[in-house]
Structures are given as C-alpha cells and as structure tokens.
Amino acid sequence: MAPALLTLGDNIFHQLWFGARSHAGDRIGGAGMAETAPQADMLFMAIFWISVVSFVFLMALTAIFTVKYRRQPGVPIQRSPAHNTPLELAWTALPLIVLVWIFFEGFWGYIGGQTGGSLPEEINLQAQKWRWTMTYSNGAASSETTLIGTEKQPIFVAPADTSVLLKMHSTDVIHSFWIPDFRWKQDVFPNRYTAFAFKTPPLDHLDPSLLTTAKHKDGTSYQCIEHYIFCAEFCGDMHSEMAAVLRIVPPKDYVKIVTDWATPTGTPAERGEKWAIIKGCVSCHSADGSRKTGPSWRDMYNHEADLEGGGKVLVDESYIRESIYIPSAKVVLGYPNSMVSFQGQVNEAQLSDLIAYMKSISQYTPPSMLDEVNKAPADQPAGGGAEKK
C-alpha cells in the first residue's frame, strides 16, 4: 500500500511541476490546454513551494529553539526580549510582499478568463439539473453523445487556435463549469450571465498521441483533442453525473459540425431522439426502462400511469404536451416534482418529433402510428433548427 501511495504522489508531483513549466499545448507531464492554464499552473506551484519552504523553515526554527533554549537545571530563566523592530518589520513586510504578488497574479489570471480576445467565437452555455447545453451562433446544439462511466453525455465542439467566449447561465440552481485541462472553474447562476474566455491551442502543435479521430455524419474523419467537463458545485442527486466532453477541432470541421447540428435530420422518431439529446431530456428520462430522476420513456406512450395523489392518466399526445410545458400538473407516482417547464424552449415541431420518438420506443403504440413515425421524410424535416436563445 505504501509504495503505491508513494508512486501516486510522485506521479502527481511530476504532473504539476513539469506541467507548470511547459507552454500550453505541449502537455509535458499534463500541462493545461488553454492559454490561461500555464499561469494557473505556475501560481499553484508557487503557492505550493512557498508553503513548503515556509513550513520547513518554521519547523526547523522551532526544533532549534526548543533544543537551544530549553530550560536546564541550575540555570536561571533568562528574560525574553519584548520588542525587536527590525525583526517585526521583516516578518510583516516580506510575507506581505509575497501575498501582494499572489493577489495580482491571481487577479490577472481571473481577468484573463473573463475577457475574450479580438472577435471571439461566442457560445451560449446553459446549465440545468443535470446537464450542460451549448447553443452556437447559428442556433445549433449538440446532438452527439459519448459514454462517460455508464451515462451518455453530450459532446461539444470549439475551433482550434481560436479565442472562445462562453456566456453561461443556469435554469435552476447554482452549477460550476469546470474543465480540469483548462485549469478553470466558473460558477453558473440562475437569472444572470457569467463568462469564461479561453484560447484554444493549434492542433498541429500538440503531441500526436494526444489526438483522437472522430467522424462527421457523412463518414469523413477529422483529428481532434477531447477534454472532460464536470460540475464542481453540488447541485442535487445526480451532480456527479453532470458531465460532458469538449472537442477542439480544426476550424473548417467546426463549421461543418455546427451546420450539421443546426437541423436534425431523418425520420420523425430519429429527429425526436436527437431533440431529446439537444434539449437535455436524456439526463432525467431513460429510453431503456432504467430508472432515473423522471420516468422512463420506454413503453410509456399509450399506457396508463399512476399519479401522485391518486388516479391514473393515459400517456397520449395531450399528456406529453402538458408534462413538457406544465410539468407539475400531473406528476407520475414515485417521482419527484423537479422538472422545469420547457415553455419557450421546445417549439411545436420539436414537440411533435419528441412525441414521435416516444411512440417509436413503446410497445403499446399502434402499428399504423409506428409506420408513420419511422417513415423517411421526402424533404427536409419538419422539426426545424435549434432555437436561438
């Protein structure tokens, strides 16, 4: 056990120490991957070593003074000096200089993360229990997911070698947007905006072993680097599962991706599945029958559900519409009344696609309806693009 802990400690030390001395993008020993990250690494290690040196110095003085000035039999107690102006000025001024330096380094780093560069790529970020959503300038929102642990989490994109500004807000409680690779954590509040600005590194400056290959909808591939996103503020039951992935992609691929995301395509059921991801429905409702914060959509449509307070309701189009826009009207038995209203966030066409998706995964849906929701469209989908916020 002890050797394992020593090895772990040694690895952490090398990650921090060598990472702090490397430039953003080099990733020597785990350096940060945004323009503000090296400064954060440097300040962290400076505070660490100041603390280590101060601790060792003070403990050494304590040990020396304990031995040198210990009371001995037969030796009269010496009178202690009551005042030493040079010494008192030294132990006040020197730490103050160090603390002032730490303050300004931290302040400059904070300001660097609040203001984007010239003409940054602006992305709106929304936090809700328990999911992140990014909306791009063309109204697109991500319809791709990846497995983090056992949960499907959204994939976001940002262009490489570009200044990016995230405008962030929450629809419910306080969350905290955290990208460990960027060395940054920013609280996200309801009823107000906060900002996080960063400069992404050029992909051709990175170690090729850090890059991964992803594919567009048309099957063509591109190189990217992925960073995990977490919530660093306890926000409820599923706080630990509020995660996502940020992909840094070549600028031309970034344009192609957000253009593809702008309008989900396919059958009504396929579009509905994508809207469920985009709107964050999948964070609370499963499609495989497993239990989450809200009832599973599997086999829900055209089936009766028991309600809190007694009574039953047939889960049809009217009930689904009411539950999305007025979630507290009829709450399914055994589930908390914690869903927020999606009035103004889900339009009629998107609602129609969501209902089609729910029909497609219910064994109680009549065959004629299944044929309709799985019918390939002759033209562009009726769902339209993601709404701008």
N, C-alpha and C positions, 0 to 999 in steps of 0.2 A: 504493500500500500504506500509506504513512504517513498520508495523510488519512483512510483507512478506520479505521486504528487510533486516530487522534485522535477521530474521530466515535464509535467504540465506547467509548473511555474517557470521553468527555463524557456519553454516554447512561448509562453505569454510575454516574458521579458524580451525575447528576441523580436517578437512581433511588434511590440511597442517601440523598442529602442531603434531598431533598424528601420521600421516603418516611419518613425518621426524624422529620420534624416534623409528620407528619399523624396523625390518630387512626385506630385500627384500623377498617377498613371504608370509609374514604374512598378508599383506593387511589390517592392523589395520587402519581404517579411510582412506583407499585409498593409501597405500604405493606403491612405484614403484615396478615393476615386473621384473627388470633386476638387475644384480649385481652392476651396476654403479648408479642405481636410488637412494638408500638411501643417498649417498654422495651428489647428486644433491639436494635432499630434505633438507638435513642438511644445505648446503650452502645457499639455498634460504631462509630458515627460519632465519639463522644467519644474512644475509644481511637485512632481514625484521626487526628483532628486534634491530639491530644496528641502523637502520634508525629511528625506533620508539623512542628508548631511546634518540638518538641524537636530534631528533626534539623536544621531550618533554623537555629535558634539556635546549636547547637553547631558546625555547619559554618561559620557566619558568624564566630563567635569564633575558630575555627581559622584561617580565612583572615586575619582581622585580626591575630591574634597572630603568624602566620607572617611577615607583612609588617613589622609594627611592631617585633618583637623579633628579627628576623633578624640574624645575625652580620655585621658590617661591618668591612672592613679598617681597621686602626689604632685600633679601639675595643676597649678591654679587655672581657673577658667579665664580665658582672655576676653577682653572687652571687644565686642564686634563694632566695626565702623558703622555709623548711622547714615553716612552720606558720601557719595563719590560722583561728583558732577560729570567728569568725562565718561565714566563707565555708564552712567544712566543715560546720557545723551547717545552713546554708541548703541546700547541695546534698544533704544527707541527709534533712532534715525535710520539705522541700517535695515531693520525689518520693514520700516515704513517705506523706504525706497523700493524694496523688493515687492511689497504689496501694491504700491502705486503702479509699478511696471506690469504686474499681473493684471491689475484692473484694466489698464489701457489696452494690453494685448487681447484680453477677453472682449472688451468693448469693440475694438476694431474688427475682431472676428465676427462678433454678433452683427455689426452693421454690414459686413461683407455678405452675410447670409440673408439680409433683408432687402438689399437693393440689387437688382439685376444689372447686367451690362447694357451696352447700347442695343436697343431694339431686341429685347429677349423674346424667346418663344413663350407666350403666356398660356398656361394650362390651368383650368379650374379644377380644384380637388374638393370633393365632398366626403365627409366622414359621417357614418351613421352606425348604429349598433346592428351588426358588427362587420362593417365592410367599408373599403375605400372605393371611390369612384372618381375617375379623371375624365373631364369633358374638354375636348380640344377646340381650337378656334373655328373649325368647320362644323361644330356640333356633334362630332363623333365621340363615342365612348367605347371602351374596350369590350369586345365580345369573345375574347380568348381567355382561357384559364389554364392553370397548371396545378399539379398536386404539391402542396406543402404539408408534410405529415400525411394525414388521411383526408384532408379537406381540399376541395378545388378552390383556388384563389385566383383573382384576376391578374392579368398581365398588362402592364402599361408600357409605353414607349416614350423615349425622348431622343432627339437628334444628337449625334456625336459632335464634339468640338463646337458647342453652341451654348450661349447663355440661356438659361431657362428660369422662368419665374412662376412659381406655384401660388395661386390665390386660393386660400383654403378657408372652409367654413364647415360647421357641424350642423346636422339637422336635429340633434337631440342633446347629448351630454358633451362634456369636455373629453376630447381624444388628444393623442400626441403622435404626430407623424415622425417616424424615426427610420432613417436609413443608416445602419451601422457603418457601411462602407464610406459614407459621406461624412461621418463623424458629426451628425447633426440631428437634433430633436427639436421639433417646434410644436407647441400646443395649438390645438384647433378648437375654436369655441363656437357655440351657437350664437346666432344674431350678430355676428361681426366677422370681419375678414382678418386673417393673419397671412404672412407671406414667407416664402422660403425661396431664395435665389441661389443658383449654383451654376458653375460652368463645367460642362461635361468634357472629358478628355478626348483627343483624337484616337480612334481605334487603332490606327497604324502605329501608334507609339506604345501600344501595350504588348506585353508578353503574349505571343500567340496561344500559349497554353491556357490563358485566362478566357479566351474567346470561345463561344459556342455557336453552333449553326442552327438557325431557325428557318421556317418556310413561310412563304406567302400563301394566300388562298389558291393561287394558280400553280403552286408546286415549286416555283423558283425559290432558291435558298439565298440567305444572306448571313453575314457574320455579325455577332453582337456580344455584349457582355451583360450579365444579369446581376442585379442587386436586390436583396431582400428588403421588404418594407414591413415594419411592425407598428403596433400601437404601444406606446410607452406610458400610457396613463390608464389605470384600471377603470374600465367603463362598463362593467357588468359581467354576466355569466360567461360569455364567450370572448372575453377580452383577449385571451391568449391565442385565439384562432383568427384574430383580425389581422390578416397578413396579405401581402401581395408581392409581385415581382416587377421591378422596373428594368426594362431592357434599353440599353444605349445602342442605337442602331445608326447606320450611315444615313445622312440627311435625305438622300433620294429614296431610300427604303422607308424612312419615316413618313414622307409624303404619301407614298403608296399605301402604307398600312392604315393611316388615319382616313384616307379616302375610302379604302375598303370597309372600314368600321362605320363609316357615316351612315350607310344604309344596309342593314341586314338583308340578305337575300335567301331564296329557297322557298320551300312550301310554307304555308301559314304556321304549321307546327314548328318547323325549323327556325323561322323568324321569331316565333314566340320563345323558343329555348334561348336564343341569343338575347332577346329583350330581358329575359329572366336573369341573365348574367349581367347585362349592362345596368339594369335598374337595381341590382343587389338582392333580388328575391331569393336567390340560391343560398344566401347566408343564413336564412331562417327557415326555408322550406326545402326539403329534400325531394328528389324525384324517384327515389328507390324504396320508399317506405320507411326509411330510418327516421328516428325521432330527432327533431331539432327544436329550436325555440317556438316555431309555429308548426301547424300540422303539415304532414307530407302531402304533396300533390299527387302522389301515386294513388290511383283508384279513388280519387276524391270526387271527380266530376260525375254528376248524375247519381250520386249516392247520398243517403241521409247522414247528417252529422248531428251528434248530441251537442246541446248548447249549455253554457254556464247559466244557472238559474232555472234550468228545466226546459223541456221542449226539444224539438228537432227541426231541422231545416234541410231542404233538398238543395244540394250544391249545384245550382244551374248558373246560367249567364247572369241573371239578376243578382244572385247572392255573391258571385265573384266580383262583380262590378261594385256592389255596396261594400264588400270587405276591403277592396283596394282603396276606395275613396273615403269610406267611413268605417275604419276597422273595428271600432268599439261598438258598433251597432249590434252585432251578433257574434259573440266570441265562442269558439269551439271549446267544449268541455275539456278540462285538463291542461289548457294552455294559457299563459299569462296574456293580459290585455296590454301588450307592449309595442304593438305595431303602430308606426306613424302613418298619417294619411299621405297618399301619393297623388292627391288632387293637384293638378298643375304640373306634375312630373311624368305622368303617363297619359298620353292622349288617346283618343278613341281608336285610332288604327292600331296603336301599340297594344291597347287593351284587348282588341279583337284577336291579335296574334297570341297574346298570353293565354287567352281562353282556348284558342286552338291547340296550343301546346298542352294544356291541362287535359283537354279531350283526348289527345293522342296517347297519353300515358295512363288512361283509365280503362279498366276492363268493362265498365258499365256504360261506356259510350256506344250508342247505336252504330252499326257498321256503315250506314249511309253517311253519318257525320264523320267517321274516321276517313272515309274516302275523300270527303271534302277538305278536311284539314291537312291531308297528306298529298293533295293534288298539286303538282308542279305548276307554278304560275306561267301564263303565256307571256307576260311582260314583267315590268318592274314590280316589286312587292308593294302591297298597299300600306305597309307599316310606316313608310317614310323614314327620314333621317332622324337621328337622335336630336332631341330638342335642345336648343341653346339655352344656357342658363346665365 
